[in-house]
Amino acid sequence: MLQQVNGHSSGSGAQGGESLREDLQEFLSGEAPLHQLDDLTKVNPVTLETVLRCLQARYAADTFYTNAGCTLVALNPFKPVPQLYSPALMREYHAAPQPQKLKPHIFTVGEQTYRNVKSLIEPVNQSIIVSGESGAGKTWTSRCLMKFYAVVAASPTSQESYKIAERIEQRILNSNPVMEAFGNACTLRNNNSSRFGKFIQLQLNRAQQMTGAAVQTYLLEKTRVACQASSERNFHIFYQICKGASMDERLQWHLPEGAAFFWLPNPERTLEEDCFEVTREAMLHLGIDTPAQNNIFQVLAGLLHLGNVRFAHSEDEAQPCHLTGDAQCENRLPEDPLLETLRIRTIRAGRQQQVFQKPCSQAECDTRRDCVAKLVYARLFDWLVSVINSSICADPASWTTFIGLLDVYGFESFPNNSLEQLCINYANEKLQQHFVAHYLRAQQEEYAVEGLEWSFVNYQDNQTCLDLIEGSPISICSLINEECRLNRPSSAAQLQTRIESALAGSPRLGHNKLSREPSFVVLHYAGPVQYHTAGLVEKNKDPVPPELTRLLQQSQDPLLKVLFPADPEEKAQEEPSGQSRAPVLTVVSKFKASLEQLLQVLHCTTPHYIRCIKPNSQGQAHSFLQEEQGDLLKVPRSRPPAATPLDSLQVLSQLEACGLVETIHISAAGFPIRIPHWNFVERYEVLRRICARTSSGPHSPSPAEGHSERSPCTEAATLQAVLQDILHTLPALTQAAATLGDPAKATPAPVHCGRTKVFMTDSMLELLEHRRAQVLEQCARRIQGSWRRHWHRKQERQRRAAVLIQAAIRSWLARKHVQRLHTAATVIKRAWRKWRIGMAFLASKELDGVEEKHFSQVPLPTGSSLLPQTQTSLLAAIIRLWPLGLVLANAAVGVRGFQRKLVVWACLQLPAGNPSSYPVQTAQGQAGVTSIRALPQGSIKFHCRKSPLPYADICPEPSPYSVSGFNQILLERHSLGHG
């Protein structure tokens, strides 16, 4: 038979269980495996059992993070998973264009907050609220987020700024082991339970680089120093100094080997957190040197020795209590004054403030001893926090925004719950109410204001529980504070009676009639918790006897002097006089004030939620369910469980307590995307323009014209018309998505137009963005095509212009070259003619007036033959035109190679034959004058300054006679003389 959890029946009888199993089997027979559902809003139906099924399947597949709408659900793996938190994975989520498309992870939340800071989305400051039960993994989650920000938010450019950022990063990370050593302890539910709350403020500059951090703490459970529950331990630091110190250090701190201390229970139990060297190294990085560390550890050792001081009841009330055994008081204070102060109380009475001393009873002595220990440890813890802040906090002028990490104690319910559990659960109630107010209630109220037809989800509102605890004028806190102000001894039964009678009308107040001790029950959102009233008022008063404070101020120890400075104003406040006594500042009042301050900070930020779930209370990996409940909650596992499964009702209670199902309901059925009308039109108007232009034809106005007609200050009617046109295009988009083969987008996604905003789902936003990207891609293609066409046309015009210019230049160069050739030929021709005339003139001048006989026939020597007529004509033409041949042969254009050589040779070729074969008519035996120059003169050369007659036989004019040179001249003159 199934049990009832927090008022929700899991089933009744075999018939109900059988029907539930059938429903679950039908649900589990779906196509999509449960471990692939990375968002719990996709679970159908959304119930505690089905959500648990999905989480169990993902846990079995080693998938520990799942989205639940606006919340990230984190399951504690209870085993090291190094690859899940590696720096490479951090950089992958940081560099991803859309981190939400990756697998759910705490790095997704971290990257979203970091991008919100970079985009300056109001409110710019971000906060991450990590909640869950003790042992669910809140501290580990906060530690991983700090490492993530240290990696992605510390990327300076210069080497000096890199060193500064690296030092800040190291100090921020080193603050964790120190605060965990002094503020965490092993409890029944968690080996590393945070016994205080902390809000870490990561400070970023204008470049979104981490410049520092600040830590604010809330309600340290200082009573644990002197009182530990059964099977629980004191703070980790006490076990670290006893197990990790060297022999010399133990002797120096008066901690001999094998010593037993009443305030150090279960010393034989060794935990992973007992790492003394890590704590010491972290303290060194934070600026706490070795002498200061030794001083701190000496004070802690003194507190352990103080716990061994035991008092025996004195039969004579006028005599102080005696010490039992051989207790020593090695606590850095003078032993005799301390023991005297613990056993004798100083009383001031009357108008004249007369001082009386009264011996204390055994119970009072124990209380005063515990008071000293709690006071010293609380001051030491606060001093460490101040040292950490001074080491990691940046100058207020150097940072502009921050990301806050809130790690508070989880909801607690022990067999014996006192003031500490009341404050812790009160803080969890406030945070749950903040979540409800921020997301659930605000979302539904916004739907109503915008006029959406919305089926409201009945979520669990814990405002009535808050009214019971902190309400005005009467509440549990006000009644406890009033008991502290009354000048009379407090009675546990009387306090219970007052609470039940004054708050009887509250539906969240209950009473356990079977309890033998005075108590009251508060029905929290996470379940009922019974609080014992015994000692509640004394803890709320937190009395510190003035004589104990003065004794601590008089200590010669350097650390105690810092922790307890001699402040006259503080002394005056601790010793008020008569009727001018100020109201006592109780623990509840201080905690309430600090909690209100924290909530004010959270309200000024954009919150993000991480819900940590503890799969089992034994801290075992692969353990989720109990065997006896395996019939109901049995799912296929990827591998067999490695340990005994856990009670499922505990996980169900956690899911119910954090309001997870209500969150999934509203996230799945609601509209997480909200866009104002003007922003929606401005972003998606391109869809309307494209659709209008394609449907109306070529005569429709262009998008530019439509945009120019509408001014930025569009009237509301025009804006609504444009908005409706855009919304009318959405069915076509969903139909087009269906035709492309995406059945998930075949059904029309819900989009509602409110009074001032457009509400839509994530799938519809994805579809709109996809279509907008397509339209912009089409526009980009058109622009690119037009540009390429324009560019090619321009290139063609430039090419044609270049061809025309090149042709014109080549034509001009050719004409200039031909002109130069023509001019050169003309000059050579003129020079040749001038030379011929000159030669002829000189030749005629050297005839000396001699008459030569005319030879009518020139006899040829024997054996000589006349040249052929064609060869003679060719040779004559070559000799006549040899200057032009030289010009053509050496011109830039014309013949080349062997032809050029032939032309040159032909131009310079002389008539063939030996000069001796030419007949020369001498003057012997004949009349006339014979010139010696008629004789052959050897090789033919041109000499400008010599007579041309020796070379006259190379006249270019052809001669019909075989004789040449001067002989031809004589023959010509002879023929002329006789003719």
GIDA-V140859 format. One record per helix or strand of 2 or more residues. SS is the DSSP state (H for helix, E for strand). FROM is the first residue (numbers start at 0). TO is the last residue. If there is no record, write none. Layout:
ss = {SS/SS}
from = {FROM/FROM}
to = {TO/TO}
This chain:
ss = {E/E/H/H/H/H/E/E/H/H/H/H/E/H/H/E/E/E/E/H/H/H/H/H/E/E/H/E/E/H/H/E/H/H/H/H/E/E/E/H/H/H/H/H/H/E/H/H/H/E/H/H/H/H/H/E/E/H/H/H/H/H/H/H/H}
from = {3/7/12/33/39/47/64/70/81/86/98/105/125/137/158/183/192/196/209/221/235/246/275/289/310/321/334/343/353/361/395/400/418/462/475/491/508/518/526/535/545/557/567/577/586/605/626/647/659/672/676/702/715/729/742/750/756/761/868/881/896/914/931/948/965}
to = {4/8/27/35/41/59/67/74/84/94/100/118/131/151/182/184/193/203/217/224/243/251/284/306/311/322/342/348/358/391/397/406/449/469/484/501/509/523/531/540/552/562/573/579/602/612/628/656/668/675/695/708/727/738/744/752/759/844/879/888/907/916/933/953/977}
